[in-house]
């Protein structure tokens, strides 16, 4: 994939909109999963940047090989895993599709989405966080499909959302999946962390037999929520929905030039995303 340009925020103007603990409006409908803020892009008066901030808490666990020896996390390995996790998610999920307005407006011609993942282990960097990520050490030789990362539990407790993800130390590396496409066995590579991050932002599995399955895309094998790594327009639809709601609030307040509908690439929103 070509390198994506670095988008600088015009922080001197502050965010036009900001909301913490936003609920995922479709798919898994998980509560309070990310913080959203819309900024102007520095030097681009008609372009916006929507930041999606997530601060998961990480815990690291050892395991035991089948023949008895322990697999331990050594030295700075947990820190390196968290940094690689953040870089992988931010580089792959950011700027996949522009979000465009239904018409000319007083604000933006285009808004791009940028993810920021801030992992922590002991001291939270933000007061609100919903996701707890556990990572178990595994041997590369023993790493098989039985060790694929998966969302292990999503539960609601009295304190609010208790959202948990189970990963393994090899989930930053691609695994190969065999799928039958038109009668032919086809191999797809996928890094499990990219797929699991889709669950973190509220997306369902798109492959047959998934625990929380979206049945609407049974042939889109290259999708990140199926067997591949493609970020589809529909996967950004919740962010377009949020933007439409925020601009509608401005319109109701008499600010700007009326409500604007925002769609991914000007054509996809929650009405046709089939999440």
C-alpha positions in Angstrom: 0.0 0.0 0.0 1.4 3.5 -0.8 2.4 5.6 2.1 -0.4 7.8 3.4 0.2 11.5 3.8 0.5 12.9 7.3 -2.5 15.0 8.1 -1.7 17.9 10.5 -4.4 19.3 12.7 -5.0 23.0 13.0 -5.2 22.9 16.8 -5.2 26.7 17.1 -8.8 26.7 15.9 -9.8 23.8 18.2 -12.2 21.1 17.3 -15.4 22.1 15.6 -17.1 19.1 17.3 -16.0 16.8 20.0 -17.6 13.9 21.8 -16.2 11.3 24.3 -17.4 7.8 24.7 -19.3 7.6 21.5 -21.6 4.6 21.1 -21.2 2.5 17.9 -24.5 3.1 16.1 -24.6 -0.1 14.1 -23.2 -3.6 14.0 -22.3 -4.7 17.5 -23.7 -1.4 18.9 -21.0 -1.4 21.6 -21.3 1.5 24.0 -18.7 4.2 24.6 -16.0 2.7 22.4 -14.2 5.8 21.1 -13.7 9.5 21.3 -14.4 11.6 18.2 -13.3 15.1 17.3 -13.4 17.1 14.1 -10.6 19.5 13.3 -9.6 21.6 10.4 -6.6 20.3 8.5 -3.6 22.6 8.9 -3.2 24.8 5.8 -6.4 23.4 4.2 -9.3 25.6 5.0 -11.9 23.4 3.3 -10.6 20.0 4.5 -11.4 18.4 7.9 -9.8 15.6 9.9 -12.0 13.4 12.1 -9.9 11.9 14.8 -11.0 8.5 16.3 -9.2 8.0 19.7 -9.2 4.7 21.6 -7.2 4.0 24.7 -7.3 0.2 25.5 -5.9 -1.2 28.6 -3.4 -4.1 27.9 -2.6 -7.1 30.1 0.1 -9.6 29.1 0.0 -13.3 30.1 2.5 -16.1 29.8 1.5 -19.6 28.6 2.9 -23.1 28.7 4.1 -25.1 25.6 2.5 -28.5 25.1 5.6 -30.2 26.4 5.7 -28.1 29.6 8.1 -25.2 29.3 6.9 -21.6 30.0 6.6 -18.9 27.5 7.3 -15.6 29.2 7.2 -12.0 28.1 10.8 -10.7 28.3 12.0 -7.2 29.0 10.5 -4.6 26.7 8.5 -7.1 24.7 5.1 -5.9 26.0 6.0 -2.2 25.2 7.1 -3.2 21.7 3.9 -5.2 21.1 1.7 -2.2 22.1 3.7 0.2 19.9 3.4 -2.2 17.0 -0.3 -2.6 17.6 -0.8 1.1 17.5 1.3 1.6 14.4 -0.4 -1.2 12.6 -3.9 0.0 13.4 -3.2 3.7 12.7 -1.4 3.2 9.4 -4.0 0.7 8.0 -7.3 1.9 9.2 -6.7 5.7 8.8 -7.5 7.6 5.6 -9.1 4.6 3.8 -11.9 6.7 2.4 -12.8 10.4 2.3 -16.2 11.4 3.8 -17.9 13.9 1.5 -20.9 16.3 1.9 -24.1 16.0 0.0 -23.7 19.6 -1.2 -21.6 22.7 -0.9 -21.6 24.1 2.6 -19.9 26.7 4.8 -17.4 24.2 6.4 -15.7 21.4 4.5 -15.4 19.9 1.0 -13.9 16.7 2.4 -13.2 15.0 5.8 -10.6 12.3 6.3 -10.5 9.9 9.2 -7.4 9.4 11.4 -7.2 6.8 14.1 -5.1 7.3 17.3 -4.6 4.2 19.5 -3.1 5.0 22.9 -2.5 1.7 24.8 -1.7 1.6 28.5 -1.0 -1.0 31.2 -1.0 0.5 34.7 -1.9 4.3 34.6 -4.7 5.3 32.3 -3.8 8.2 30.0 -7.5 9.2 29.8 -10.2 8.9 32.3 -12.5 7.1 30.0 -11.6 3.7 28.5 -13.8 0.8 27.6 -11.6 -1.9 26.1 -9.5 -4.3 27.9 -7.0 -6.3 25.7 -5.3 -9.4 27.0 -2.3 -10.7 25.0 -1.0 -14.3 25.6 2.5 -15.3 24.7 2.6 -18.2 22.1 5.4 -20.0 20.4 5.7 -19.1 16.6 6.0 -22.8 15.8 2.9 -23.7 17.7 0.9 -20.7 16.3 -1.9 -22.2 14.3 -5.5 -21.3 13.5 -6.3 -22.3 17.0 -4.4 -19.3 18.2 -6.2 -16.7 16.0 -7.2 -13.6 17.9 -10.9 -13.2 18.6 -13.2 -11.1 20.7 -13.6 -13.4 23.7 -16.2 -11.5 25.7 -18.5 -8.5 25.5 -20.5 -7.9 28.6 -22.2 -5.1 30.4 -21.8 -4.6 34.1 -23.2 -2.2 36.6 -20.4 0.2 36.1 -21.0 0.4 32.4 -19.4 -1.3 29.5 -16.9 -4.1 30.2 -15.5 -4.9 26.8 -12.7 -7.4 26.4 -10.5 -8.6 23.5 -8.3 -11.7 23.6 -5.1 -11.5 21.4 -2.0 -13.6 21.0 1.6 -12.5 20.6 1.7 -13.5 16.9 -1.5 -11.6 16.0 0.5 -8.8 14.4 1.8 -11.2 11.8 -0.3 -12.3 8.8 -2.0 -15.7 8.8 -3.1 -17.5 5.7 -6.7 -18.5 5.3 -7.9 -20.9 2.6 -11.3 -20.1 1.1 -13.2 -21.6 -1.8 -14.0 -18.9 -4.4 -16.1 -20.1 -7.3 -15.0 -23.7 -6.7 -11.3 -22.8 -6.5 -9.2 -22.8 -3.3 -7.9 -19.3 -2.7 -5.4 -18.1 -0.1 -6.0 -14.8 1.8 -3.5 -13.2 4.2 -4.8 -11.3 7.2 -3.2 -9.8 10.3 -5.6 -10.8 13.1 -5.2 -7.4 14.9 -6.7 -5.6 11.9 -9.8 -7.8 12.0 -10.2 -7.6 15.8 -9.9 -3.8 15.7 -13.0 -3.8 13.5 -14.8 -5.4 16.4 -13.4 -2.8 18.7 -15.1 -0.1 16.7 -18.3 -2.0 16.6 -18.2 -4.0 13.3 -19.5 -7.6 13.0 -17.9 -10.6 11.4 -18.8 -10.9 7.8 -17.7 -14.5 7.2 -20.3 -17.4 7.6 -20.4 -18.8 11.0 -19.1 -15.8 12.9 -20.2 -15.4 16.5 -21.8 -12.0 15.8 -22.2 -12.3 12.1 -23.2 -9.8 9.5 -25.0 -11.9 6.8 -25.0 -9.2 4.2 -21.6 -9.7 2.6 -21.1 -13.5 2.1 -18.8 -13.1 -1.0 -16.6 -10.2 0.0 -13.7 -12.4 1.1 -11.2 -9.6 0.8 -13.0 -7.5 3.5 -11.1 -7.0 6.7 -14.1 -8.4 8.5 -14.0 -11.5 6.4 -10.6 -13.1 5.4 -8.7 -10.1 3.9 -7.5 -6.7 4.9 -9.6 -4.4 2.7 -11.3 -1.5 4.6 -14.6 -1.0 2.8 -16.7 2.2 2.6 -19.3 0.6 4.8 -16.8 0.3 7.6 -16.6 4.1 7.8 -20.3 4.6 7.7 -20.7 5.1 11.5 -18.3 8.1 11.3 -20.3 9.6 8.4 -23.4 9.2 10.5 -21.8 11.0 13.5 -20.8 13.9 11.2 -24.3 14.2 9.8 -25.7 14.4 13.3 -23.2 17.0 14.5 -23.8 19.3 11.5 -27.6 18.9 12.0 -27.1 20.3 15.5 -25.5 23.3 14.0 -28.4 23.8 11.7 -30.9 23.6 14.5 -28.9 26.2 16.3 -29.1 28.5 13.3 -25.4 28.3 12.6 -24.1 27.7 9.1 -26.2 27.2 6.0 -28.5 24.3 6.8 -28.0 20.6 7.5 -25.6 18.6 5.4 -25.6 14.8 4.9 -22.2 13.2 5.0 -21.4 9.9 3.1 -18.3 7.8 2.6 -17.0 8.8 -0.8 -20.3 10.6 -1.3 -22.4 7.4 -1.5 -22.3 5.2 1.6 -24.0 5.9 5.0 -25.9 3.8 7.5 -28.9 3.7 5.2 -27.1 1.5 2.7 -24.0 0.2 4.5 -25.7 -3.0 5.7 -23.7 -3.3 8.9 
